[in-house]
């Protein structure tokens, strides 16, 4: 079964092109993924996960993607991609969509990260994967807080020990 029914009329293609342009205008992160071999239920599952974090997944013909990208001066060479392409958009932040797609790709070998756009710059697949592996903002803050808290604890113990030594000497 096909992942998506491809548009057959000019009006349907124009509608998809308009949707892509609207999503490109709002996106904060964009991950290009190869979806060849994925089942419809897998695509639906990824779409649900992305929606839950303020994102979206759009499967479209590479020609339409190329046309939409031109309006935003984004690179897309359809000849570079052999497989069917989907666009995973993040509208609320840059990190969660990338992490969501990466986590999904770990359990679905047919989903291939092909690259993406972060802060308007194209990133290769390896860079997107490295970005996805970074700890989240919340994890970084928790680590910072734990480090600061343990440093204060150590400093407190040193000061208490020095005060007790001074009391014994006097």
N, C-alpha and C positions, 0 to 999 in steps of 0.2 A: 504494500500500500504506500502510496506517495505521501511525503511529509506535508505537502501543501499542493493545492490545485493551482496551477499556474494560470495567470490571467490570459484570456484569449482576445479580449477586445482592447482597443485603444483606451477607452474610458476606464476599464479596470486597471490597466497599467498606469494610467495617470493618477488614479486614486491611490495606488500603492506608492507611487513616486511622491505624491503629496504627503502621505503618512510618513515616509522615510525622511523627507525634508523637515517636517514638523518635529519629529523625534530628534533629528540631528541638531536642530536649533535649541532644544532643551537639555541635551545630554551633558553630563559632567564626566562620564566615562563611557567608552565604547569598546567592546571586545568582539573581534571577528572570530567566529568559530566555524569549523567544518562539521557538517551534520550528516554526511553521507553514512548510511548504515544505521542511523538512529531510528528507533521506532517512534510512531506518532505519540504513544504514551510517554516516552522519554522526553520528547520535545514539550509536551504538555506539562510534565512535572517540572522541567527547568523553567518554563514560562511562569508557572505558579510560584516557584521559589523567587524568581526575579521580581514578580509583582509584589510579593510580601515585603520586599525591601525597597520598594519604590523604583523598580526597573521594568524592563519589557524585553521581549525577544521577538525579532521579526525575521522571518525567512523570506528572501526575495531573490529574484533573478539577478545575476551579477551585473547585467547591463543596466538594470534600474538602480542598483547600488552605485555603480560608477557615475550615472547621471546625477543622482542626489548628492554624491560627494563633491562633484565639480562646483556646485553652487556654494559650498562651504570651503572650497580650496583645500580639500582633504585628498590625499593620495589614495587611489584604488586602481590597481592594474588587474583587470579581470583575468588576464592571461596567466597571471601568477598563481591563481587559485584553480586547482583542477576539480575540487569537490564542490558540492552544493554549500553555499555560505549562509550563515545566519548572523544577525547583529544583536548582541546583548547590550542593551542600553542601561545606564545608570543615571537617574534623574535627580536623586537627592544627594549622593556623594560619590566619590571616586573609588573608594575602597571596597564596599560591600558587593557591588556587582562583579568585580574582578575575583574576589574571594569565592563568591557563590558559583561562578562558572568553573573556577579551578577545582573546588570541592566536588562539583558535579562530574567533572572530567575524570577525577580519580576513580569514581565508581562506574563510569560509563566510558569504556575505552574507545567507542566510536566517535565521541565528541573530541575534536581536536582544536586546541587554541591556536589560531593562526597569526594573531597579533592584535593590536588595538590602539586606541587613541586615549591618552591621558594628558590633560592640560593642553589639548590641541596638537600634541606631538605624536607621531606614529611611533609605536614601540613594537619591536619584534616579539615573537611568541615567548622566547626565553626571558625577556624583560618583564612581560606581563606575568609570567609564572613566578619569577622572583618577587615581584611586587605583591602577588597574592600570598606568598609565604611569609611576608612581614607581619609582625604582630599588629593587632588593631590598636587604635588610639586608646581605647579603654584598657587593653592589656599593657600598653606602654605606661600609661598613667599609674596603673596598679603597681607595676614594677618600680617606677620612680618613687611612689609613696612608700613601698616596702623598704626600699634602699634608704630613703631619708629616715624612716622610722627606726630601722636597725642602727643607723649611724647615731641618732639621738640617744638610743638606748645604750650604745657603747660609750658615748661621751658621758652620759649620766653615771654609768658605773665607774669610769675613770675618776670623775670628780668626787664621787662618794668615797672611793678608796683613798684618794688624796686627802679628803677632809678627815677621814677616820685616822689616817697616819698622823696628821697634824694634831688631832685631839690627843692621841696617845703620847706624842712628844711633849705636849705642853702640860 
